[in-house]
């Protein structure tokens, strides 16, 4: 079992190539972040909902993610409330919300939700490995892509190694308690995990060297841009332009 | 010139001070020679293979590949593509996202043209009977498939020698037979470290025995 999950499916979005989806996600997220004004936010939100619909995301999962997101946002709003209200304790003991503060908060929550929906619809619908390949195909910084790919490749192995260590402790009667011995044993286990990871990292570098690696990671396939994916990318650019246009409406 | 493919002398190695795994071992591998490297657990079989590839460095002795003395990292860089080392744990070897990337990694590093690398990768996948696995992600393969892909990823570089570290460990019988058939058809020099007697008898013709840090050549 993998500890990295994604949302498989057979929707139209799932069939668009990962490169086109990553490209679109980047363009749309940048547009949504930069474009100001309620209309732009509204446009982005509608677009996100449409994409979620097209990707046929399971509603339960969508609900779970959005509830968690909004709990965090709500917590942040609580922390920011004094600033949002523009009231000071000296001036008035009662909280007098300022319209401006609340509209900013509203926009933050709205855009946050729209972003996460965009992310779920476009990026969470592809295998994490495919996302890394798309990063490379789009010529995003190659070190970033390589780092991401190696992480995805080996995070599972690390997870398995940790499970193995824990199971080995479990079969010999170890039960976690809140005492010194538990902490010490967990310390040993973590140390062991760290050592094994270091050793593995060394062997991976060896394996890379053995196959002629000299610091440059070659790109092993040429991009595959199908008509569908080009249309999708162009469509996203148009949508981004539309969002910017909406920002001009007063 | 009539130099050995690989010649080494007085190689030693210790992971902990005072506990040498290898003590001044010497030997040579001729072109096309097929050697079984045997010895008990911890005898230093893997260590010897790593020394031969220049991945570990011996404080004593030396190493010559194709008549060329190899001391520094650069010397080894040039010969590594010509010798393939199969690691004991396939997960160490398969770090690329997909089987296809795995196949293209070596040849492109060697500076081959894209089309040459592509052609050789396809040919190798067919030879190994895994042409329908090209787009699979390597970490989702079974142990047997991983071993085949790891071997294929070396084969595709057209090495003149293969060093195999426990090629059949942890494999079921059918995977083992496939690995055996492929290794048996390899035309170059071969060193196989293994405990699998039947496998060794099938693919090798000489024996090197590692005992207590010394290499006995039969």
Interface residues (C-beta under 8 A of the other chain):
Chain A: X127 X129 X132 X133 X149 X150 X152 X153 X154 X156 X157 X200 X203 X204 X206 X207 X208 X209 X210 X211 X212 X213 X214 X216 X218 X219 X220 X221 X222
Chain B: X50 X53 X55 X76 X77 X80 X81 X83 X84 X85 X87 X89 X91 X92 X93 X95 X96 X97 X98 X100 X101 X103 X104 X105 X106 X108 X109 X110 X114 X137 X138 X139 X153 X154 X157
